[in-house]
Amino acid sequence: MTTEKHVFGTDLLTATVTAHGAELISLRDPTGRELMWNGGPPWPRHSPVLFPIVGRLPAHEITLNDQPLHLPQHGFARDCTFHWLDRTAQGCTLELTENAATLTGFPERFRLRMTYRVEENRLTVSYELHNPDSSAVLHASLGAHPAFIWPLREDVPKTAHQLIFSENEPAPIRRIDDKGVLPEAFPTPVQGKNLPLTEELFVADAIIMPELNSHSVSYITPQKDGLHITWNGFRDLGLWMKPGANFICIEPWHGYAAPGDFSGDFSRKPGLLHLEAGESWNANWSVETI
């Protein structure tokens, strides 16, 4: 595993990205305050890239074009070494393509480029997924998984934080168990646009918001300071934390875990992107201090 890192930013925001997983591992404000989770117990990551699946597949035999498919939870990109294409004082671009190791579990060609850029007090993370094959369709999901510190300040209780969505979010949510997405929907905990944060929300694991109305959410304290997260191109949102840990994950996704009874060909899994030969898909998310 390479530990090669790139540090970049402005006087208002400094980011660190590592070649391993093209992962954002640090985001600091002008005072040096760390805004990302530290990657320690009980969760060793900071902001993994979820590809070519978000969530997990059930423990059934899954194939892709009649070939066995073996994907760990959230895919393999988070554990691969990306190649640097560009590194500047304001950002970087990294790339991952198929190789002998990825093809053993996921028999498809792909090119995934990640670009990070800081402008003033905003970090933007852009994704370009390209199908370089001349004839085959690329079937995949892609998602972000940034973990922000919670509480944002030591003098503010965790329960004093809230998420404020840009739009009302009345739609039911989905939940998961150790097999996959549960078949039933559940009432949303969002009250109009507001979601008061408590650890109890996550005792039943992640909150999945499929095809939500909003394209942004503010994660704030009672003093209205905090972070503003926006996304484009992603369709779904996941919210997650481990009870007892000091982080909250705000995760724009395209796709989520398979239903617990899903079997057969991966291409029929709900929520996938289906890129024709030569086609590309682009999305991004950003975070800024407020």
TAGI-V610986 format. One record per residue. N is the residue number from 1. SS is DSSP state (a for helix, b for strand, c for the rest). BURIAL is I if it has 9 or more other C-alpha atoms within 8 Angstrom, else O. Layout:
# TAGI-V610986
n=[N:N]
ss=[SS:SS]
burial=[BURIAL:BURIAL]
This chain:
# TAGI-V610986
n=[1:2:3:4:5:6:7:8:9:10:11:12:13:14:15:16:17:18:19:20:21:22:23:24:25:26:27:28:29:30:31:32:33:34:35:36:37:38:39:40:41:42:43:44:45:46:47:48:49:50:51:52:53:54:55:56:57:58:59:60:61:62:63:64:65:66:67:68:69:70:71:72:73:74:75:76:77:78:79:80:81:82:83:84:85:86:87:88:89:90:91:92:93:94:95:96:97:98:99:100:101:102:103:104:105:106:107:108:109:110:111:112:113:114:115:116:117:118:119:120:121:122:123:124:125:126:127:128:129:130:131:132:133:134:135:136:137:138:139:140:141:142:143:144:145:146:147:148:149:150:151:152:153:154:155:156:157:158:159:160:161:162:163:164:165:166:167:168:169:170:171:172:173:174:175:176:177:178:179:180:181:182:183:184:185:186:187:188:189:190:191:192:193:194:195:196:197:198:199:200:201:202:203:204:205:206:207:208:209:210:211:212:213:214:215:216:217:218:219:220:221:222:223:224:225:226:227:228:229:230:231:232:233:234:235:236:237:238:239:240:241:242:243:244:245:246:247:248:249:250:251:252:253:254:255:256:257:258:259:260:261:262:263:264:265:266:267:268:269:270:271:272:273:274:275:276:277:278:279:280:281:282:283:284:285:286:287:288:289:290]
ss=[c:c:c:c:b:b:b:b:b:c:c:c:b:b:b:b:b:b:c:b:c:c:b:b:b:b:b:b:b:c:c:c:c:b:c:b:c:c:c:c:c:c:c:c:c:c:b:c:c:b:b:b:c:c:c:c:c:c:c:c:c:b:b:b:c:c:b:b:c:c:c:c:c:c:b:c:a:a:a:c:b:c:b:b:b:b:b:c:c:c:b:b:b:b:b:b:b:c:c:a:a:a:a:a:a:c:c:c:c:c:b:b:b:b:b:b:b:b:b:c:c:b:b:b:b:b:b:b:b:b:c:c:c:c:c:c:c:b:b:b:b:b:b:c:c:b:b:b:b:c:c:c:c:c:c:c:c:a:a:a:c:b:b:b:b:c:c:c:c:c:c:c:b:b:c:b:c:c:c:c:b:c:c:c:c:b:c:c:c:c:b:c:c:b:b:b:c:c:a:a:a:a:c:c:c:c:b:b:b:c:c:c:c:c:c:b:b:b:b:b:c:c:c:c:c:b:b:b:b:b:b:b:c:c:c:b:b:b:b:b:c:c:c:c:c:c:b:b:b:b:b:b:b:b:c:c:c:c:b:c:c:c:c:b:b:a:a:a:c:c:c:c:b:b:b:c:c:c:c:b:b:b:b:b:b:b:b:b:b:c]
burial=[O:O:O:O:O:I:I:I:I:I:O:I:I:I:I:I:I:I:I:I:I:I:I:I:I:I:I:I:I:I:O:O:O:I:I:I:I:I:I:O:O:O:O:O:I:I:I:I:I:I:I:I:I:I:I:I:I:I:O:O:O:I:I:I:O:O:O:I:I:O:I:O:I:I:I:I:I:I:O:I:I:I:O:I:O:O:I:O:O:I:I:I:I:I:I:I:O:I:O:O:O:I:I:O:I:I:I:O:I:I:I:I:I:I:I:I:I:I:I:O:I:I:I:I:I:I:I:I:I:I:I:I:I:O:O:O:I:I:I:I:I:I:I:I:I:I:I:I:I:I:I:I:O:O:O:I:O:I:O:I:I:I:I:I:I:I:O:I:I:O:O:I:I:I:I:I:I:O:I:I:I:I:O:O:I:O:O:I:O:I:I:O:I:I:I:I:I:O:I:O:O:I:O:O:I:I:I:I:I:I:O:I:O:I:O:I:I:I:I:I:I:O:O:O:I:I:I:I:I:I:I:O:O:I:I:I:I:I:I:I:I:I:O:O:O:O:I:I:I:I:I:I:I:I:I:I:I:I:I:I:O:I:I:O:I:I:O:O:I:O:O:I:I:O:I:I:I:I:I:I:I:I:I:I:I:I:I:I:I:O]
